[in-house]
């Protein structure tokens, strides 16, 4: 094969030889025989045309790089605002932070007009901020383009050059569709071939990967800056304040003097309170319970009625108690604490004062003034407190003619009272979530080793005008028991003689009755939730004798009280919560059984110990009317007398129990003296505020931060590189002119119509002071 002639020396016009630097293809200009003849072409001294060097003045360099670095300022501000969760307020446009919604303004149209104004301002601001996000995106693309240009020219100026397909990367890298161009990836050389410079091949791979990644970053920068620059309307948790620790639940003792219950009844004196004369609590407790019962009755069980405490209202709720296997084990009613209601009422008053601009020195508790300030500039808010909530597992059953119950006396200080026909499937109270008929026995007397208490009161009979007689009095007996035993269908436990429970007689002392075993609670039994700390109420009425009617009606209620802890939430806005009702959004499913003194039931009824309540209250009238209904639809005339009296019995049975639990007191400690643990949890006040704010409330926010941080690194790198490499910018026109001035020297020989081979051909770009139209030129790389 005839060798291709070549010039032995270069003049200023520079001649080229087709010696590929790292192409995957062998040299198209020479055969293997040619190189074996040791007549290799003379190497080109590329240093005759040095690499492109910086010619830009320092002041221009600093001006350009200062423009790049300035991008960090707005992005840094956005990162700070979002990472620190900066709150704007009731509107995204809140100059001075004064976008007060004035929800307590006496003119009801004012808060509505302000809401519309704030929405209009927010819309206008968000529209402007979208333009800001676009400007930041374009700004970043300019910086990234300059960075790719510097890297491209740096690689193109090396001896190994750069494939001709990648010379125009600064103008193409940001086009996301270009990533799908097959030529971009087919042009890449094989990086680990044995022949050729491996470093040069890897350098091209890194360069292409870098420009592709930077192109993706440029396309993500627009959405990322939009996510960061646009505030969102979101719910945020405020700082928790007023930390207190629970010291004790004070339900086992009667209501104490100088407690919340005592101070909530202004007509009570210390002497009356100490003697258990709770009739002084008629206002507000008796009226509160009577109105609650009436609210419950008027709804016909479609809801739980509304109770009032100070400036707020509330209702009880219920949850099911589940076993581990998913089956329902019991049904709990949850009574919110009136002490917590009073605290939330103070919160409501404080927020109202804040909204109306009441000075700090006129507040009831001025020390908490500053903690309420964040709640004033909000679209909506929920004040939240954590505290105790009291659950109850309750049931009721019925007896006639004193045949349902009996007492078995053990000794002078101990007795056992038992009731037959304890049906846990009764629709009232139990809600038919359980099934089974039992004989229930409870401990009675002070000799059982716990703080046994018993008390009661009487409801006087009312005049029956249709019969011309007074109705019978209704006697309330209330006592507590540490444990209860349940005998399925009256069957005695194994190894326990029936003679241990003689009906209304003394237990024979010679009989071995293991009472500890008899009252031992089996936590795996179906009645485990009803077996500890039981309170029992028995209402007895001696009715008028009549044929086919009972002479005595016994109506029994029992309940076991559980304590747990939950959050109390109050929306104070009269517009969105006109009843100012407190809710419990996260009720527990179970709790710890606690002892409740019967005195709390007396206090809930606003009665005196062993006293008399008149029949003219709505609650007492309901009971007397229910007894009349039970007498008329008794067991002689009805298969299910309770169903005939439902839901009246539900009202008079459940609501007084809920009222009792709502009054239970607890002691808290606002110091660090009490150790925080499961039995002594810490309570706080906080709020959920609905505001326009920056923050990391979504995955897209974190994506925006990640993209912005990558952008920061890119800008910093470009700024440093731009200061070090001060080369002037060569426009695409200059690049095209330099390509046109280039004299071919067999670079593309043997590559006809092979686009991939042509694209892989590397070239070096050099300064060229003697060019006709361009100050730099293309040269074949080595």
PAMARDREN-481068 format. One record per residue: x, y, z of N, C-alpha, C in turn. Coordinates in steps of 0.2 Angstrom, whole numbers, plus 5000, padded with zeros to 4 digits. Layout:
XYZXYZXYZ;...
//
This chain:
500449945000500050005000500450065000;500350114996500750174995500550215001;501050245004500950285010500750355008;500350385013500050445011500650495013;500750545008501250595010501050635015;501550665019501350705024501950765025;501750815028502250875028502650865034;503350875033503750865039503750915044;503450975042503551025047502951075046;502751105052502151155052502351225051;501951255047502051325046501551365051;501451425050500951465055500251445053;500151415047499451395045499251325047;499751295050499651225054499351175049;499751125048499551065044499351015049;498950965047498750915052498850845049;498850795053498950725051498350685055;498150635052497550605054497750545059;497950565065498150515070497650525076;497250475076496750475081497050465088;496750505093497050505100496750445104;496150435103495850375107495250355104;495250355097494650325094494650255094;493950225094493950155095494150115088;494250155083494350125076495150135075;495450095071496150105069496150165065;496750185064496950245060496650235053;496250285050496050275043496550295038;497050325040497550355036498150315034;498250265038498850225038498750145039;499050105036499050035037499450015042;499449945045499849925050500549915047;500649895040501249895037501649955037;501250015036501550075036501950095043;501550075048501950085055502450045056;502449975054502949935055503549955051;503549995046504150015042504450065045;504250085052504550135056504550205053;504150215048504050285045503450315048;503450325054502850355057502850435056;502250465055502250535054502550575060;502750625058503050675063502550695067;502750695074502250725079502150795079;501550815080501450895080501650925086;501950975086502151015093501551055094;501051035098500451075100500651135104;501251135106501451195110501551255106;501651245099501651305095501051345095;500451315097499851345098499551335105;499751375110499551355117498851355118;498651315124497951315126497651385127;497051385127496651445128496851475135;497051535135497251565142496751625143;496751645150496351695152496651765149;496151795146496351865143495851915146;495351895150494851945152495151985158;494952045158495252085164494952065170;495252085176495052065182494352095184;494252155182493652185184493052155180;493152135174492652095171492552025174;493051995176493051935179492651935186;492851985190492451995196491752015195;491652055190490952075188490452015186;490751965182490351915180490351865185;490851845189490851795194490451825200;490451895201489951915206489251915205;489051915198488451905196488251835197;488651785196488551715198488451705205;488951735209488851715216488251755219;488051805216487451845219486851795219;486851745215486251695215486151665221;486751655225486751625232486351655237;486251725236485851765241485151745241;484751755236484051735236483951665238;484351615235484251545237484451535244;484951565247485051555254484551585258;484251635256483651665260483051615260;482951585254482351535253482551475257;483151455257483351395261483251405269;483451465271483351485278482651485280;482251515276481451525277481151455278;481351415273481051345273481251305279;481951295280482151255285482051275292;481851345293481651365299480951375300;480551355295479851365295479551435297;479751485293479551545294478851555293;478451585298477751595297477651665295;477151675290476951735287476351765291;475851715291475251735295474651715292;474051755293473451745290473451755282;473951785280473951795272474751785271;474851775264475551765262475851835262;475451885261475651955261475451985267;475951985272475852015279476352065281;476352125278476852175280476852185287;477452185291477452195298477152135302;476952085299476552035302475952055305;475552095302474952125305474352105300;474152045300473552015296473051985301;472852025305472452005311471651985308;471451925309470751915306470151945310;470351965316469851995320469151955320;469251895322468651845322468151865328;468351905333467951925338467651995338;467752025332467452085330466652085331;466452135335465652135336465252135329;465552165324465252175318465452105314;465052065313465151995310465451995303;465252055300465552055293466252075292;466552105297467252125297467752065296;467652005300468151955299468051915292;467451925289467251895282467651935277;467552005278467852045273468652045273;468952035279469652025280469851965277;469451915278469651845275469751855267;469251885264469251895257469851945255;469951995259470552035257471251995258;471351955263471951915264471951865258;471451835256471451785250471651825244;471451885243471551925237472351945237;472551965242473251985243473751925242;473551865245473951805244473951785237;473451785233473351775226473851815222;473851875223474351925220475051905221;475251895227475851885229476151815226;475751765226475951705224476051705216;475651755213475851765206476451795204;476651845208477251875208477851835209;477751785214478351745217478451695211;477951675207478051625202478551655197;478451725195478951755191479651755194;479751765201480351765204480651695203;480251645204480551575203480751565196;480451585191480651585184481351615183;481351675186481951715185482551685189;482451655194483051615198483251555193;482751525190482951465186483351485180;483151545176483551565171484251585173;484251625178484851645181485351585182;485051535185485451475186485751445180;485251435175485451405168486051445165;486051515166486551555163487251535167;487251525173487851505177488051435175;487551395175487751325173488051325166;487751365161488051365154488751385154;488951435158489551465158490051405161;489851375166490251315169490351265164;489851245161489951195155490451215150;490351285148490851305143491551305146;491651325152492351325155492651255155;492251205157492451135157492551115150;492151125145492251105138492851135135;492951195136493551225133494151205137;494151185143494751155147494951095144;494451045143494550985140494750985133;494451025129494551035122495251065121;495551095126496251125125496751075127;496651015129497150975131497350935125;497950905125498250865119497750815117;497450785121496950725119496350755116;496150815117495650855114494950825117;494450835113493750815114493350795108;492950745108492650725102492250785099;492250785093491850845090491150855092;490850795093490150795095489950835102;490450835106490350865112490650935113;490950965107491151035107490551085109;489951065106489451115107488951095113;489251055118488851045124488651105128;489051155128488751215132488051245129;487951235123487351255120486751205120;486951145122486451085121486351055128;486751055133486651015139486051025142;485751085142485151105146484451075143;484551055137483951025133483850955135;483350945139483250875142483050825137;482850845131482650795126483350775123;483850815123484550785121484750725124;484550715130484850655134484550595130;484050595127483750545123484050535116;484450575114484850565108485350515108;485150455104485650405104486350415102;486450475098487150495096487550515102;487250545107487550565113487950505117;487650455117487850395121488250345116;488150345110488550305105489150335104;489250405105489850435103490450415109;490150395115490650385120491150335118;491750345120492250285118492250235124;492450175122492550125126493050135131;492950145138493450175142493950125144;493850065144494350015146494749975141;494750005135495149965129495849965131;496249915129496949905130497349955126;497149975120497450025116497250095118;497650145117497450215118497450235125;497450305126497450335133496850325137;496850285142496250265146496050325150;496450365152496250425156495850475151;496050475145495650525141494950495140;494950435139494250405138493850415144;494050395150493750405156493550485157;493950525155493850595155493250615151;493150585146492550605141491950575145;491950515148491350485151491150535157;491650555161491450595166491150665164;491450685159491250755156490450745154;490350695150489650685148489150675154;489350635158488950625164488850685168;489350725169489350795172488850835169;488850845162488450885158487750865158;487650795158486950765158486650785165;487050765171486750785177486650855178;487050895176486950975176486350995172;486250965166485650975163484950955166;484950895170484450875174484350925179;484850955182484850995188484551065185;484651085180484451145177483651135176;483451085173482751075172482351065179;482651045184482351035191482351095194;482751145193482851205196482251245196;481851245191481251285191480751265195;480551205195480051175200480351185207;480951175208481251175215481251245218;481451295214481351365217480651385218;480251355213479451375214479251345221;479451285222479251255229479551295235;480151315234480451355240480151425240;480051455235479851525235479151545236;478651495235477951495236477751475243;477551515248477251495254476651455253;476551415258475951365258475451375264;474851365263474351365269474451295272;474651295279474851235282474651235289;474551185292474451175299475151165303;475251205308475951205311475751195319;476251155322476151155329476651205333;476351245337476651295341477051265347;477451305350477951275355477451255361;477651205364477251185370477451225376;476951245380477051295386476651265392;476751295397476451275403476551205405;477151185405477251115407477051095414;476651045415476451025422476450945422;476550915428476650845429476050825433;475750765431475150745435475450705442;475250735447475450705454474950645456;474350655455473850605458473150615455;472750565454472050565453471650565459;471250605461470950615468470250585468;470150535465469450505464469250465470;469750435473469650385479469350415485;469450485486469250515491468650565489;468250585494467750635493468050695490;467650735487467850805484468150845490;468750865489469150905494468950975494;469051005500469051075501469551115497;469451175495469951215491470251175485;469851145482469951105476469551145470;469751125464469351155458468551145459;468351085461467651065462467351115468;467751125473467551175478467451245476;467951265472467951335470467451345464;467251295461466751305455466051305458;465951295464465251305467465251365472;465151425470465251485474464751485480;464251445480463751445486463951395492;464451365491464651315496465151345501;465051325507465551345512465951285514;466551295517466951235519466651185524;466151215528465751175533465351125529;464951155524464451115520464851065516;465451085514465751035509466050975513;466350995519466650945523466150895526;465550915527464950875529464650835524;464850845518464550805512463850835510;463750905512463050935510463150965503;463150925498463350945491462750985487;462150995491461651025488461751095487;462351125490462551195488462851195481;462951145478463151145471462651145466;462051155468461451155463461551195457;461851255459462051305453462851305454;463251275450463051255443462951185441;463051135446463151065444462451035443;461951045447461351015445461051045439;461051105438460751135432461151105426;461851105427462251075421462051005419;461950965424461750895423461050885420;460550925423459850925420459850945413;460151005411460151025404460550975400;461050945402461350895398460950835397;460550815402460050755400459550775395;459250845396458750865392459050865384;459650895384459950895377460050825374;460250775378460350705376459650675374;459150695378458450665377458150695370;458250755369457950795364458250765357;458950745357459250715351458950645350;458650615355458450545354459050495352;459550505355460150465355460550475348;460350525344460650535337461350565339;461450595344462150625346462150625354;462650645357462750635364462550695368;462250745365462050805369462650845370;462550915372463050965374462950985381;463550985384463651005391464051075391;463951115396464251175396464751185402;465351215401465751225407466051295405;465851345410466151415409465951435402;466451455397466351475391466351425385;466451365387466551315382466051265383;465851225378465451165378465851105376;465551045378465850985376465350925376;465550865374465050805374465550745376;465150695378465550635379465550595373;466050545373466050505367466250425369;466350385364466450315366466850285361;467250225363467650185359467550115361;467750065357467749995359468349975361;468349935366468949905369469049835366;469649825362469749765358470249725362;470149655361470649605362471249605357;471749575359472349565354472149535347;471649485347471349455341470849495337;470749555340470349605336469549595338;469349555342468649555344468549605350;467949625350467749685355467649645362;467949675367467949655373467449695378;467349755376466949805380466849865376;466449905379466249975376466350025382;466750075380466950125385466650195383;466350225388466150295387466650345390;466850395386467350435389467050505391;467150525397466950585400467550635400;467450695396468050745397468050775404;468650795406468650825413468450895412;468050915417467850985418468351035420;468851005424469451045425469851065419;469851015414470151035408469751085404;469051075404468651125401468751195404;468851205410468951265413469651305411;470151255410470751285407470651305400;470351265396470251285389469751345389;469351355394468951415394469351475395;469851475399470351525400470751545394;470851485390471251495384470751535379;470151515379469651555374469651625376;469551645382469551705385470151745383;470751715384471351745382471451765375;471251715370471251725363470751785361;470251785364469751835363470051905365;470351905371470651975373471251995368;471651945366472151955361471851985355;471351955352471051975346470752045347;470452065352470152125353470652185356;471252165357471752215358471752235366;471552185370471552205377472252205380;472452265383473152265386473352215390;474052205390474252145394474152155402;474152215404474052225411473352215414;472852205409472152195410471952115410;472452075408472352005408472251975415;471851915415471851885421472451845423;472851825418473451785419473951825414;474251885416474651915411475351885410;475551835414476151805413476151755407;475551745405475451695399475351735392;475351805393475151845387475551835381;476251825382476651815376476551755373;476351705376476251635373475651635369;475251685369474651685365474751725359;475251765359475351815353475351775346;475751715346475751675339475051655337;474551655341473851635339473451685336;473651755336473251805334473251815326;473851805323473851815316473851745312;473251715312473151655309472451645305;472451605300471851595297471351555301;471551505304471151465309471651435314;471451415320471851385325471451335329;471751285332471551245337471951245343;471751265349472051265355472051195358;472651165360472651095362472951095369;472651055373472951045380472950965381;473450935384473350865386473150865393;472850805395472550795401472250735402;471950715408471650655409470950655406;470750595404470050585402469850515405;469150515407468950465411468450415407;468550355407468150305403467750265408;467150235406466750195410466450145406;466550085409466150025406465550015411;464950025408464350025412463849975410;463349955414462849915413462249925417;461649905416461149905420460649845420;460349825425459849775425459349785430;458849745430458149755433457949695437;457649715443457349665447456649685450;456249635452455549655455455549615461;455149645466454949615472455449595476;456049625476456649615480456849535479;456749515473456949445472457649435468;457849495466458449485461459049485465;459149515471459749515475459649485482;460249475485460249445492460949465495;460949455501461649475505461849405509;462449395508462749335512463249365517;463049365523463549395528464049345531;464649365530465249325532465449335539;465549405541465649415548465349495549;465549525555465349585557465549645552;466049635548466349685544466349665537;466149605535466149585528465449545526;465249565520464649535517464749535510;464349485507464349485499463649495497;463649545492462949555489462949525482;462449495480462449465474461749475470;461749485464461149495460461149445454;460549415453460449375447460249415441;460249385436460049415429460449475427;461149475429461549525426461749505419;461349535414461349525407461849575404;462449555402462849605399462649625391;462149595389461949605382461349655382;461149685388460649735388460849795383;460349815380460349875375460549935378;460249955383460450025387461150015389;461550065389462250065391462750015388;462549955389463049905386463149905379;462649925375462649935368462649865364;462549815368462449745365463149725362;463649745365464349725362464549665365;464249645371464449585374463849535375;463949475377463349435378463549385384;462949365387463049325393462649345399;462349295403461949305409462349285415;462449325420462849315425462449325432;462749295437462549315444463149355446;463049415448463649465450463649475457;464249465460464349465468464949515469;464749565474465249615475465449615483;466049635485466249645492465849705495;465649695501465249745504465449745512;465649805514465949805521466649835521;466749855527467449885528468049835529;467849775530468349715532468649685526;468549715520468849685514469549715513;469849755517470549775516470649835511;470049875510470149935506469749985508;469750045506469350105508468650095506;468250055509467550045507467150105509;466750125505466250185506465550165503;465050185507464450185504464050245506;463550265503463150315504462450315500;462150365500461550365496461050435497;460550435494460050485495459350465492;458850505493458150485491457850545487;457550515482457150565477456450555480;456150615482455450615485454950595479;454450565481453850545476453550605474;453250605468452850655465452150645465;451750695465451050695465450750665458;450350615458450050585452449350615452;449250665448448550695448448050645445;448350605440447850555437447650505441;448050485446447850435451447650465458;447750535459447550565465447950535471;448650515470449050495475449750515474;450150515479450850525479451250465477;451650475472452050415470452550395475;452850335475453350315480454050355479;454350365485455050385485455550335481;456050365478456550315475457150325479;457350265482457950265486458550245482;459150295483459750285479460250255484;460550195483461050165487461650165482;462250185485462850185481463450165485;463850115483464350095486464950065481;465550065484466050045479466349975482;466649935477466949875479467549865475;468049835479468749825476468649775470;468249725471468249675466467549645465;467349615460466749585459466849515455;466449475457466449405454465849395450;465949365444465349345439465349275438;464749245440464549175440464149165433;464449135428464049115422463349075424;462849115422462149075424462149055431;462449085435462449075442462849015444;463248985440463648925442464248945446;464248915452464848925456465548905454;466048935455466748915453466848845455;467348815452467548745454467848745461;467648695465467848695472467548745477;467048775475466748825479466048805480;465848795487465148775488464648825488;464048805485463448855485463248875492;463448835497463348855504463748925506;464248935502464548995504464149065502;463649055499463249115497462449105499;462349095505461649085508461249145507;460649145505460249195503460049235510;460249295511460049335516460249295523;460749265523460949225530461649235531;461849205537462549205539462949145536;463549155533463849105531464149055536;464048995536464248945541465048945541;465248965547466048975548466348905547;466048855547466348785546466548775539;466148805535466248795527466948835525;467348795522467948825519467848865513;467748935513467548975508468249025506;468549005501469149045499468949105496;468849165499468549225496469149255492;469749245494470249275489470249245482;470149185482470049145476469449165472;468949175476468249185473468249255470;468549305473468549375470469249385466;469649335464470249345460470049365453;470349415451470149435444470549395439;470149365434470549335428470549385423;471149405421471249455416471049425409;470949365408470849335402470049325401;469649335406468949325406468649375402;468049355400467649405396467449465401;467349455407467149505412467749545415;468349535413468949565416468849645417;468549675412468449745412467949775417;467549725420467049745425467149725432;467749695433467849655439468249695444;468549755443468949785448468649855449;468749885455468549955457467849965454;467349925456466649935454466249975458;465850025455465350065459464650035457;464250025461463549995460463050045463;462550065459461950105461461350065461;460950065466460350025466459750075468;459350085463458750125464458150085466;457850095472457250045474456650095475;456150065473455450105473454950055475;454550075481454050025483453350055480;453150015475452550045471451950025474;451350055471450750045474450549975472;450249935477450049865476449449865471;449549815466449049805461449149735458;448549715456448549645453449049645447;449349585447449849575441450349625440;450549665445451049715445451549705451;452149715450452649705456452449755461;452649745467452649795473453249835474;453849805471454449835472454849835465;455149885463455549885457456249905460;456749865457457449875459457849885452;458049945451458449965445459149975447;459649935444460349935446460749955440;461249995442461750025437462450005441;462949985437463649975439464050005434;464650025436465150055432465850045435;466350035430467050035432467350095428;467750135432468050195429468750185427;468950205421469650205419469950275417;470550275419470850345417471350335412;471450375407471950385402472050455401;472450465396472650535394472650545387;472350605385472250625378472350695377;472150715371472250795369471550815369;471450885371470850925371470950975366;470550985361470651035356470051075355;470151145355469651195354469851245348;469351245344469351295339468951355342;469251415343468951475346468551515342;468551505335468251545331467451545331;467151595332466351595332466151575325;466551595320466251585313466251505312;466851475313466851395312466651355317;466651375323466451335329465951375334;465351395331464851435335464651415342;464751345343464551325350465151325354;465751345352466351345356466451275359;466451225355466451155358467151125358;467351095363467951065364467850985362;468350965358468350895356468950855358;468850795358469450745359469650705353;470050735349470150705342470550635342;470850615348471250555348471050515355;470450495355470250455362470650395362;470850375368471150305369470650255369;470850185368470450125368470450095374;470850105379470750075386471050125391;471150095397471450135402471550095409;471750135414471850095420471250105425;471050055428470450055433470650095439;470250145441470350185447469750175452;469850185458469350185463468950255463;468350255463467950315463467450315469;467550365474467150375480466450385478;465950355481465250365480465050435481;465450475485465250545486465250585480;465650565475465650595469465050595465;464650535466464050525463463550575467;463550575473463150615477463250695475;463850715474464050785472463750795465;463850745461463550755454462850765454;462450735458461750745459461550805463;462050845465461950905470461550885476;461650825479461250805484461650805491;461350795496461750795503461750715504;462250695508462350625510461750605514;461450555512460850525515460250585515;460250625510459850685510459250665505;458850715503458250715499458250765494;458150735488458050775482457350785480;457150845478456450855477456350825469;455650815468455450785462455450835456;455550895457455350945452455950955447;456450925448457050935443456950885437;457150905431457050865425457350795426;457950795429458250725430457850685434;457650705440457250665445456550645442;456250695438455650675435455750615430;456250625426456450565422456450505425;456750495431456850435434456150415437;455750455440455150435442454650415437;454750445431454350425425454550355423;455250345423455450285421455250225425;455250235432454950185436454250175435;453850225433453150205432453050165426;453450185421453450145414453650065416;454150065420454449995421453849955425;453449995429452949955433452349935429;452249985424451749965419451949905414;452549905412452749855407453249815411;453049785416453449745420453549675417;453849635421453949565419453349525418;452849545421452149505420451849525414;452049585411451649605405452149615399;452749605400453249625394453849575395;454049555389454649505389455249545390;455249605388455849645389455649715392;455549725398455349785401455849845400;456549825400457049885399456949915392;456849865387456749895380456149945379;455649925383455049975383455150045386;455650045390455850105394456450135391;456750105386457350135382457050185377;457350245377458050265379457950305386;457450315389457350355395457850325400;457950265401458350235406459050245404;459250255398459850265395460050335398;459550385397459750455400459850455407;459450425411459550435418460050385421;460250335417460850295419461550315417;461550335411462250355408462450425410;462050475409462250545410462450555417;462050535422462350555429463050515430;463150465427463850435428464350475424;464250495418464650535414464750605418;464250635421464350695425464750685431;464750625434465150605440465850605438;466050575432466750565430466950635428;466550675425466850745422467050785428;466850775434466950815440467650785444;467850725442468450705446469050745445;469350755451469950795451470550765451;471050805449471750775449472250835451;472850815454473250865456473850865451;474150925449474650935445475250975448;475850965446476450995449476751035443;476851105444477151145439477951145440;478151105444478951105446479151045443;479851035444480150975442480150925448;479850935454479850885459479550825458;479050815454478750755452479050725446;479350665447479650625441479150605436;479250625430478850605424478950525422;478350495422478350425420477650405418;477550345417476850325414476350335418;476450335425475850355430475850425431;476350465429476350535431476650575424;476150575419476350605413476350675413;476750705408476750785408476250805403;475950865405475450895401475750965399;475450985393475651045390475051085387;475151145385474751185381475051195375;474751195369475051205363474451225358;474651235352474051255347474251235340;473751215336473851205329473651265325;474051295322473851355319473851345311;473351375308473351365300473551435298;474151435295474451495293474851485286;474951545283475351545277476051545280;476451495277477151485280477551455275;478251465276478751415273478851355278;479151305275479251245279479351185275;479551135279479651065276479051025277;478551035275477951005276477750945271;478150935266478050885261478650855258;478650805254479250775251479450825246;479050855242479250905237479650965240;479550975246479951035250480651005251;480750945253481350915254481750905247;481350885242481650885235481850955233;481451005234481651075233482351095236;482351075242482951095246483651055243;483550995242484050955239484350985232;483851005228484051035221484351095223;484151135227484351205229485151195231;485251145236485851135238486351115233;486151075228486551055223486751115218;486251155218486351225214486851265217;486851265224487351305228488051285226;488151215227488751185225488951205218;488551195214488651215207488951285206;488551335209488751405208489451415211;489551385217490151395221490751375216;490651315214491151285209491251325203;490751345200490851395194491151455196;490951485202491251555204492051545205;492251495208492951475209493351465203;493051425199493351405192493351465188;492851505188492851565183493351615185;493551615192494051665194494751635192;494851575192495451545191495551545183;495051525179495151515172494751575169;495151625167494851695165494851695157;494751635154494651635147494051675144;494151715139493551745136493051695133;492451725133491851685130491951685123;491951625120491851615112491151595110;490851635107490151625105490051575100;489451545099489351495094489551515087;489551575085489751605079490451595078;490851615083491551615083491751535082;491451495086491651425085491451395078;490951425075490751405068491351425063;491551495064492051515060492651485061;492851465067493451425068493451355064;492851325064492751265061492851275054;492551325051492651335044493351355041;493751385046494351405044494851345044;494651285048495051235048495151195042;495751175040495951145034495951065036;495551025033495550955034496250925033;496350875037497050835036496850765037;496450735033496250665033495950635040;495650685044495350665050494750615049;494450625044493750595043493850535037;494450525036494550475030494350405033;493950375029493750305030493150305035;492850365036492250375040491650395036;491650385030491150415026490450385028;489950435029489350415031489250375038;489750375042489750345048489750405053;489150415055489050475060489350465066;489350405069489650395075490350405075;490750375070491450385069491650455069;491250495065491350565064491350595071;490750585074490650615081491250605086;491550545085492050525090492750555088;492750585083493450615081493650675086;494150665089494350715094494750775091;494550835093494950895091495150935097;495650975096495951015101495851095099;495651135103495451205102496051245105;496351285100496951325102496851395101;497251445104497251515102497651515096;497451565092497751575085497651645083;498251675084498251745083498251765076;498451725071498451735064497951715060;497351695063496751675059496451735055;496151715050495851775046495251805049;494751755052494151785055494051765062;494451715065494351695072495051695075;495051705082495651715086495751645089;495451595088495551525090495351475084;495651415085495551365079495551295082;495351255077495351185078495951155076;496251105080496751065078496650995079;496850945075496850875076497150855083;496850815087497150805094497650745092;498050735097498550675097498350625103;
//
